[in-house]
Amino acid sequence: MSRSALAPSPSTPFLKIRKHTNRNPIPRFNPKSLSDSPKSLDLTSIHGVSGSSCPRTSPVCSSSRFNSWISVPSLVSDRGTKDFKVRAAAVPESADESTKSNSLMQTLQLGSLFGLWYLFNIYFNIYNKQVLKVFPFPVTITVLQFACGTVLVMLMWTSNLYKRPKISGSQLVAILPLAAVHVLGNLFTNMSLGKVSVSFTHTIKAMEPFFSVVLSAMFLGEIPTLWVVSSLVPIMGGVALASLTEASFNWAGFWSAMASNLTNQSRNVLSKKFMVKKEESLDNITLFSIITIMSFIMLAPVAIFMEGVKFTPSYLQSAGLNVREVCTRSLVAALCFHAYQQVSYMILQRVSPVTHSVGNCVKRVVVIVTSVLFFRSPVSPVNSLGTGVALAGVFLYSRVKGIRSKPKAA
C-alpha cells in the first residue's frame, strides 16, 4: 500500500510543469489549485487547450492564450506583408519604366537639337558664302543678319513664345562689352568667309581653345595644366600645316579668322569677369536675345558709315545680280545664322560646356566636309591631314578639360 501510494499517479505531469516553472521564476503557480482541477490539464495536445477550461493562473493556459494571440495576428500580418511586398515591387518597376521613357525622350530631344544645330550651321555657311562671293560687303551682311535676329526676338517676345525679360540699366552696362565682342566676332567671321574657303575658315577657327587658354590665364588667372598645354600642340601644328597647303590662302582671310577667334573667346572671358550675381537671373536664351538686339543697334550706323546703303534692288541690278536670288539667299543665311546660335544656347543649357565643346568640334568636321563636297574646293592630302590633326587636337583639349574639371573624390 505504501508503494502504491508512492507510485506515480496521473498527477505526475504536474511535477514536470513545476520543474519548468522553477526554471522560469517569473510565473508562479499554485500547486493546490492545480491538483484541485486535474481534468483541466489534458496534456495530450497542448494546442487543444481551451481558454475557458483553464484557470488564468495556469501556465499552460496562459501560454496557449499568448500563442493564440500571437499566431492569429501573425497570419494577417504575413498576408499584409506579402501584399505590401508585391505592391512595393510593382511601384519601382513602373517608376523605372517612366524614368526610362523620360530619359529616352530627353535623349531624342537633345539629339534633335544637335542635328538642328549642325543643319542650320551648314546652310548658313553655304548660303552666306554664296552671297559674300557676289556681294562683298561683310559689314552690311552682318547687319542684315543681326536685323533678322532682332525681328525674330521681337516676335518671340510679343507672341509670348518666350517671356520678355525685365532688364535694368546696370545689366545693360554689364552686357554691353559682350555685345561689342559678339559684333566683332561675327563680323570677322564674315570677312574671312568672303576671302577664303569655308573649310579653311573653320580650320583656322579650330584655334579657339588656344585663345581661350591664353585669355583665361591673362584676365582670370587660370593657369593651364601640362595636359591642357599639351593638347594645344596638335591644334597649332594642324592649323599651320593646313595653312601652308591651302589653295585659297590669303592673309586677309587668315587674320580675319584669327581675329574672330580672339573676339569670340574674349566674349566668353568677359562673361565670366563682368557678369555679376544679379545677372544670373538671365538665362542663356534671354542673354543671347539681348546681345542680338544690342549688336544690331551698335553695328547699323557703322555699316552705313563704312559701306553705305548698298543692299537695295537698284544697286543689286546695277551690279548685274539677280535681286530675287540674292535677297532669298541672304534671308535664308540670316535665318540660319540666328537659328543655329539660338539652338547652340539651348544645348548649352542642357549639357556641360565640355560636351558642348566636343559637339562644336564635330560640327566643324561636318561643316568642313559638307563645304568641300558642295563647293568642290581643291583639297590636297597634306591639307586634309593638317585639318584632321587640328580637329583631333580640339577633341583632345575638350576631353582633357572635362577630366581636369571633375571634382576630386573625397
Sequence and secondary structure as in RCSB ss.txt:
>XXXX:A:sequence
MSRSALAPSPSTPFLKIRKHTNRNPIPRFNPKSLSDSPKSLDLTSIHGVSGSSCPRTSPVCSSSRFNSWISVPSL
VSDRGTKDFKVRAAAVPESADESTKSNSLMQTLQLGSLFGLWYLFNIYFNIYNKQVLKVFPFPVTITVLQFACGT
VLVMLMWTSNLYKRPKISGSQLVAILPLAAVHVLGNLFTNMSLGKVSVSFTHTIKAMEPFFSVVLSAMFLGEIPT
LWVVSSLVPIMGGVALASLTEASFNWAGFWSAMASNLTNQSRNVLSKKFMVKKEESLDNITLFSIITIMSFIMLA
PVAIFMEGVKFTPSYLQSAGLNVREVCTRSLVAALCFHAYQQVSYMILQRVSPVTHSVGNCVKRVVVIVTSVLFF
RSPVSPVNSLGTGVALAGVFLYSRVKGIRSKPKAA
>XXXX:A:secstr
 HHHHHS  TTHHHHHHHHHHHHS SS   HHHHHH GGG  TT GGG  TTTS TT HHHHHHHHHHHHHHHHH
HHHHHHHHHHHHHHHHHHHHHHHHHHHHHHHHHHHHHHHHHHHHHHHHHHHHHHHHHHHS  HHHHHHHHHHHHH
HHHHHHHHTTSS      HHHHHHHHHHHHHHHHHHHHHHHHHHHS HHHHHHHGGGHHHHHHHHIIIII     
HHHHHHHHHHHHHHHHHHHT TT  HHHHHHHHHHHHHHHHHHHHHHHH  GGGGGS HHHHHHHHHHHHHHHHH
HHHHHHH S  SHHHHHHTT  HHHHHHHHHHHHHHHHHHHHHHHHHHHHS HHHHHHHHHHHHHHHHHHHHHHH
T    HHHHHHHHHHHHHHHHHHHHHHHHTS    
